[in-house]
């Protein structure tokens, strides 16, 4: 079936026998190729011929051996681009399906993805793991400039992590968290505050005071200078406050 494949073809059906490839071409009009040594052998020399295809459907046969071979071949060809036709009474090999008057196009559409969306193999993670090993410092997260002891505990502010700070009323949670967030914000970490208890005006006043490291109410002539610098930070505030509808 290879001479019938065009350079622009992006989808292919891989079969075990020449007559199966002919049946698919006749009944469904799809690009199809038969493996030269039968349904249980995929020679490495053939892999370059299959590189152009974004989707490959393996319909190799109707026995268990063919099904196991299809799963093995899919791993060689990249699971993400492969689909499998599971053998069954209503899904025999393509030639038998044609002789029985079955809809081959419908069977192809029902092919199962070779990779499960919730399961991955190390082969799929390999490059990402290498990237983490190469960029150990970046993976560790963004370190706090003002809290070296916190860096020892949390290893920095890391993507995908949720940190919960608890304590009794008046223990300094808001004061500390605003300093904690400001430290990261000054390093370019985009920050969104959802302050449901304290007004945004009061919160912004606390953070601006911490940013300026001085009591601006005693140096009002410096307010615009510090406010301009504070305004440039990637800092945002939600407008929600008090009790909210759950939706």
Secondary structure, DSSP 8 states (H G I E B T S, - for coil): -GGG--TT--EEEEESSHHHHHHHHHHH---EEE-TT-TT---GGGGGGGTT-SEEEEE--SSHHHHHHHHHHHHHH-GGGEEE---BTTB--HHHHHHTT--HHHHHHT-EESS-TT---HHHHHHHHHHHHHTHHHHT-B--SS-HHHHHHH-SB-TT--------TTSSHHHHHHHHHHHHHTTT--EEE--SSS-HHHHHHHHHHHHHTS-GGG-GGGHHHHHHHHHTSSEEE----SS----
